Amino acid sequence: MKRAKWGCLSVVGLTALAVVALLIWAYRPPRLEVPERQYPPNNAYEQLAAIAERLNEIERSTPRLQMLSRRAHDTRAPAPMPAADHADYARAVEPLLREYRRYLDAPSKVVMQYDPNNDPFFGIAPLLRNLARAENYFIRTAFARNRQEEVVERATALVKYSNQVSRDGAIISYLVGAAVRSIALDPVRKNIERLNNRAALERLLRWAQEDERHRPAFVPILETEHHYNRAMTMRMYRNPQPMDPASPQWWETMPLLPQIYIKTSIPEMEWAWGQIKAYAAKPAWERKPGDFPRVRHPLNDALLPVFAQPINRRDADVAVARLLGCVAAIRLHKQRTGRYPDSLEALNLGELTIDPFTGKPFIYKVDPRKGVLIYSVGVNKRDDGGIVAERDWYGEQGDLAIQPTGTKAQTDLWLK
């Protein structure tokens, strides 16, 4: 009897110690390192953000400029606008579109805070895209007027701008930069068959080669996002809020349980971020779908799986830039020799001919009647015969190519 009594007391004592240890652990804030961000002197990003803000103020300054801006930003509307409208819009915005070019080669780093409620980037992001849409209007206008050198100059300047406003930021800044890059290159991709000016083609080829060296590295962006995730986790611990305020779970309203829920996610979160960065650092052809970390904790499952898509988008952006450079080189070769090159290797372009999804040269075919077919296998890493899905600009459902105007779904993409 006495032994049973002591056994019960031991169980109670151990349970009490476990509860005390749990309380101490739960009340002790997580210790996650979030380094303070350092910025280069005369950070070009700040100047570019200020230009975007001024452009937005100008476009909103009068009802007429508001109307002209809406028309200019609509990529489905014809360009240029009627002469008087075009002149008024150009007079208002062109000085700022010239000014941003002064900061394209200066050191730049996204200014941000690890707090979605106070991060200044969220306010500036739509303004950065608006500047890109304004430049896109003048790219389309230059195409309509057959000013091909101007087309390439404006488009490639805007791509450099996209690099500057996304460098060393978090994933959201990368996605804004990717959107700006798409706005810059879409008119060139849609009208690639019209691009035949020698100087313009040479400029496009030089840009593609430079883009290989100056494109922002992606792993530092993931490192920044990891720090963002850490800061958000600590903020959630200090001030826990229901995941769905309109319908909170019972335990989310209880004392201490939300903190326990958050702290139990941290070991898996740290492991997963190490795996995500290692996954992104691999070449695409070495990555398999099962390599991306799978997480079990509900909090991590809500936040981390979304980062697989930006990694694929990064590779698709690389492929598009390289394809544009290859197409420019193919056209230049045809102008010099009167025939298409027999292979991409004959162009001596080095890395520019390599499909980032396979590590091998892009698929390239020549037909005397059809012209040339060049494409990447895209995200699925499967050769679909040069077939893309309609509006699948980044090869997620089929191959990835430079699409000429009027391309329909499931149509092959020969270029002349």
C-alpha positions in Angstrom: 0.0 0.0 0.0 2.8 2.4 1.0 4.6 1.5 -2.2 1.5 2.3 -4.3 1.1 5.6 -2.5 4.7 6.6 -3.2 4.2 5.5 -6.8 1.2 7.8 -7.2 3.1 10.7 -5.6 6.0 10.1 -8.0 3.6 10.2 -11.0 2.0 13.4 -9.7 5.4 15.0 -9.0 6.8 14.1 -12.4 3.6 15.4 -14.0 3.8 18.6 -12.1 7.5 19.0 -13.1 6.5 18.3 -16.8 3.8 20.9 -16.6 6.1 23.5 -15.0 8.8 22.7 -17.7 6.1 23.1 -20.4 5.0 26.4 -19.0 8.6 27.7 -18.8 9.2 26.6 -22.3 6.0 28.1 -23.6 6.5 31.4 -21.9 10.1 31.8 -23.1 10.0 33.7 -26.4 11.5 31.9 -29.4 15.1 33.0 -30.2 15.4 33.4 -33.9 18.1 35.5 -35.4 16.9 38.2 -37.8 19.8 40.4 -38.9 19.3 44.1 -39.5 19.2 44.9 -43.1 22.2 46.9 -44.5 21.9 49.1 -47.6 24.5 50.4 -50.0 25.3 54.2 -49.9 23.2 56.1 -52.4 20.9 53.1 -52.8 19.4 53.2 -56.3 16.2 51.5 -55.1 15.2 54.6 -53.1 15.6 56.8 -56.2 13.7 54.4 -58.4 10.9 54.1 -55.8 10.7 58.0 -55.6 10.5 58.2 -59.4 7.6 55.7 -59.4 5.8 57.7 -56.8 6.2 61.0 -58.8 5.0 59.3 -61.9 1.9 58.1 -60.1 1.3 61.6 -58.8 1.5 63.0 -62.3 -0.8 60.4 -63.8 -3.4 61.2 -61.2 -2.9 65.0 -61.2 -5.7 65.8 -63.7 -8.8 64.0 -65.0 -7.4 64.1 -68.5 -4.1 62.5 -67.4 -6.0 59.9 -65.4 -8.0 59.0 -68.6 -4.8 58.9 -70.7 -3.0 56.8 -68.2 -5.8 54.2 -68.1 -5.6 54.0 -71.9 -1.8 53.7 -71.9 -1.8 51.0 -69.3 -4.4 48.9 -71.2 -2.2 46.5 -73.3 -5.3 45.5 -75.3 -5.8 49.1 -76.5 -4.1 50.2 -79.7 -0.9 52.1 -79.5 -0.2 54.9 -80.1 -3.2 56.9 -79.0 -4.4 59.7 -81.2 -1.7 62.3 -81.8 -2.9 65.0 -79.4 -3.5 62.4 -76.6 -0.1 60.8 -77.2 1.6 64.1 -77.1 0.0 65.1 -73.8 0.8 61.8 -72.2 4.4 61.7 -73.5 5.0 65.3 -72.3 3.8 64.4 -68.8 5.6 61.0 -68.2 8.6 60.8 -70.6 10.9 62.9 -68.4 10.5 60.4 -65.6 11.0 57.4 -68.0 14.3 58.9 -69.0 15.3 59.7 -65.4 15.0 56.1 -64.1 17.6 55.0 -66.6 20.2 56.9 -64.6 20.0 54.4 -61.8 20.1 51.1 -63.7 23.8 50.4 -63.1 24.1 51.7 -59.5 24.1 49.5 -56.4 20.5 48.7 -55.4 18.8 46.8 -52.6 15.1 46.6 -51.8 14.2 48.8 -48.8 11.8 46.7 -46.6 10.9 45.8 -43.0 10.3 42.3 -41.7 6.7 43.3 -40.8 3.8 43.1 -43.3 1.9 45.8 -41.4 4.7 48.3 -41.7 6.7 47.2 -44.7 7.0 50.2 -47.1 7.4 47.8 -50.1 3.7 46.9 -50.1 2.8 50.6 -50.7 5.4 51.1 -53.5 4.8 47.7 -55.4 1.8 48.8 -57.4 3.6 52.1 -58.4 6.6 50.1 -59.7 4.3 48.1 -61.9 2.5 51.4 -63.1 5.9 52.8 -64.3 6.4 49.5 -66.2 3.0 49.8 -67.8 3.8 53.4 -68.9 7.0 52.2 -70.5 5.1 49.3 -72.1 2.9 51.8 -73.9 5.9 53.4 -75.5 7.4 50.0 -76.4 4.1 49.2 -78.3 4.1 52.6 -79.9 7.7 52.2 -81.1 6.7 48.8 -82.6 3.7 50.4 -84.4 6.1 53.0 -85.8 8.7 50.4 -86.7 11.3 52.0 -84.5 12.9 48.7 -83.6 16.0 50.0 -81.9 13.8 52.1 -79.6 11.7 49.0 -78.9 14.7 47.0 -77.7 16.3 49.9 -75.8 13.1 50.6 -73.8 12.4 46.9 -73.2 15.9 46.0 -72.0 16.1 49.2 -69.8 12.8 48.1 -68.2 14.2 44.6 -67.5 17.2 46.2 -65.8 14.8 48.3 -63.8 13.0 45.1 -62.7 16.3 43.7 -61.5 17.0 46.9 -59.5 13.6 46.9 -57.7 13.8 43.3 -56.7 17.4 42.8 -55.7 17.9 41.2 -52.3 14.3 41.6 -51.4 11.8 39.0 -50.2 9.6 36.8 -52.5 7.0 39.5 -52.9 9.6 41.9 -54.3 10.9 39.2 -56.6 7.4 38.6 -57.9 6.9 42.3 -58.5 10.2 42.3 -60.4 9.1 39.3 -62.4 5.9 41.0 -63.3 7.8 44.1 -64.5 10.1 41.9 -66.5 7.1 40.3 -68.1 5.5 43.7 -68.9 8.8 44.7 -70.6 9.3 41.6 -72.7 5.7 40.7 -73.7 5.6 43.1 -76.6 8.9 41.8 -77.9 7.8 38.2 -77.6 4.4 38.9 -79.3 6.1 40.7 -82.2 9.3 38.8 -82.5 8.7 37.9 -86.2 8.6 41.7 -87.0 12.0 42.3 -85.3 14.5 42.3 -88.2 16.5 45.5 -87.8 20.2 44.5 -87.5 21.1 47.1 -84.9 18.0 46.1 -82.8 18.9 42.4 -83.0 22.5 43.1 -82.0 21.3 45.1 -79.0 18.8 42.3 -78.0 21.6 39.7 -78.2 24.0 41.9 -76.1 21.3 42.4 -73.5 20.6 38.6 -73.2 24.3 38.1 -72.6 24.5 40.8 -70.0 21.4 39.5 -68.3 23.2 36.3 -67.6 25.7 38.3 -65.4 23.4 40.9 -63.9 20.2 38.9 -63.1 19.6 39.0 -59.3 20.7 35.8 -57.5 17.7 33.8 -56.2 19.0 32.1 -53.1 19.6 35.5 -51.3 16.0 36.3 -52.0 15.0 33.1 -50.2 17.4 34.0 -47.4 15.5 37.3 -47.0 12.2 35.4 -47.0 13.5 33.1 -44.4 14.3 36.0 -42.1 10.9 37.4 -42.9 9.3 34.1 -41.8 11.3 34.2 -38.6 10.3 37.7 -37.8 6.6 36.9 -38.5 6.8 33.8 -36.2 8.1 35.9 -33.3 5.5 38.5 -33.9 2.8 35.9 -33.9 4.1 34.5 -30.7 4.1 37.9 -29.0 0.6 38.7 -30.2 -1.2 35.6 -31.3 -4.3 36.0 -33.5 -6.7 33.4 -34.8 -5.9 32.2 -38.3 -9.6 33.0 -39.2 -10.8 35.9 -36.9 -14.4 35.4 -38.1 -14.4 31.7 -37.0 -11.6 31.1 -34.4 -10.8 27.6 -33.2 -11.5 27.0 -29.5 -7.9 26.6 -28.6 -7.0 29.9 -30.3 -8.9 31.7 -27.6 -7.3 29.9 -24.7 -4.3 31.2 -22.8 -0.9 29.8 -23.7 -2.2 27.2 -26.3 -1.5 29.5 -29.3 2.1 30.1 -28.1 2.6 26.4 -27.8 1.1 25.9 -31.3 3.5 28.5 -32.7 6.6 27.3 -30.9 6.1 23.7 -32.0 6.2 24.8 -35.6 9.7 26.3 -35.4 12.0 23.2 -35.6 10.2 22.0 -38.7 10.2 25.5 -40.2 14.0 25.9 -39.8 14.6 22.5 -41.3 12.3 23.2 -44.2 13.9 26.5 -45.0 17.3 24.8 -45.2 15.8 22.3 -47.6 14.0 25.0 -49.7 17.3 26.9 -50.2 19.2 23.7 -51.1 16.4 22.8 -53.5 16.5 26.2 -55.2 20.3 26.1 -55.5 20.2 22.9 -57.5 19.9 23.1 -61.3 16.3 22.5 -62.4 17.3 19.2 -64.1 18.5 17.8 -60.8 15.4 18.7 -58.9 12.5 16.3 -58.6 9.0 17.1 -57.3 9.6 15.0 -54.3 12.7 17.0 -53.3 10.7 20.0 -52.2 10.2 19.6 -48.4 6.9 18.4 -47.2 5.8 19.8 -43.9 3.3 18.4 -41.3 2.7 21.3 -38.9 -0.4 23.1 -40.1 1.2 26.6 -39.7 4.1 25.6 -41.9 1.8 23.9 -44.4 0.0 27.2 -44.8 3.1 29.2 -45.5 5.9 27.2 -47.1 4.6 25.1 -50.0 3.9 28.3 -52.1 7.6 28.9 -52.6 8.0 26.1 -55.1 6.3 28.1 -57.9 8.6 31.2 -57.7 11.6 28.9 -58.1 10.1 27.5 -61.3 9.2 31.1 -62.4 12.9 32.1 -61.9 14.0 29.3 -64.3 11.3 30.2 -66.8 12.5 33.9 -66.8 16.1 32.6 -67.5 14.8 30.5 -70.4 12.8 33.4 -71.9 15.9 35.7 -71.8 18.1 33.1 -73.4 15.5 32.2 -76.1 15.3 35.9 -77.1 19.1 36.1 -77.3 19.2 32.9 -79.4 16.4 34.1 -81.8 18.3 37.4 -82.2 21.5 35.5 -83.0 19.7 33.2 -85.5 18.2 36.2 -87.3 21.6 37.9 -87.5 23.2 34.6 -88.9 20.4 34.4 -91.5 21.1 38.1 -92.5 24.8 37.4 -92.9 24.7 34.1 -94.6 21.3 33.8 -96.2 20.4 30.6 -94.3 19.6 29.5 -90.8 22.4 27.9 -88.7 22.4 24.1 -88.7 22.7 24.0 -84.9 22.7 26.3 -82.0 26.4 25.3 -81.3 27.3 27.0 -84.6 26.4 30.4 -83.1 29.1 30.1 -80.3 26.8 31.6 -77.7 27.9 29.4 -74.8 25.5 29.3 -71.9 22.9 31.3 -73.8 21.9 28.2 -75.8 21.3 26.1 -72.7 17.8 25.2 -71.5 17.8 25.9 -67.7 15.3 23.0 -67.3 17.5 20.4 -68.8 21.1 21.6 -68.8 21.2 20.8 -72.5 20.8 23.0 -75.6 17.3 24.2 -76.4 15.3 22.1 -78.8 16.2 23.5 -82.3 14.8 22.5 -85.7 15.2 23.9 -89.2 12.7 23.6 -92.0 13.3 25.2 -95.4 9.6 26.1 -95.7 8.6 26.8 -92.1 11.8 28.5 -90.8 13.1 27.6 -87.3 11.6 26.1 -84.2 13.4 26.8 -80.9 11.9 26.1 -77.5 12.5 25.1 -73.9 10.9 22.0 -72.5 9.5 24.2 -69.7 8.6 23.3 -66.1 7.4 19.8 -66.8 10.8 19.0 -68.3 9.2 17.0 -71.1 9.5 17.7 -74.8 6.0 18.3 -76.0 7.1 18.9 -79.6 7.0 22.7 -79.5 3.4 22.8 -78.3 2.3 25.3 -75.7 -1.0 25.8 -74.0 -2.8 29.1 -74.7 -1.6 31.9 -72.5 0.9 29.5 -70.8 3.8 32.0 -71.2 6.0 30.2 -68.7 5.9 26.6 -69.8 3.9 25.1 -66.9 1.6 23.0 -69.0 3.7 22.5 -72.2 6.8 23.8 -73.8 8.2 27.3 -73.4 8.8 29.3 -76.6 8.9 32.8 -78.0 5.2 33.1 -79.0 4.4 35.1 -82.2 1.2 37.2 -82.3 -2.0 35.2 -82.8 -0.7 31.9 -81.5 -3.5 29.6 -80.6 -3.6 26.9 -78.0 -1.7 23.7 -79.0 -0.1 25.3 -82.1 3.5 24.8 -83.0 5.7 27.8 -83.0 7.9 28.0 -86.1 9.5 31.4 -86.7 10.8 32.9 -90.0 
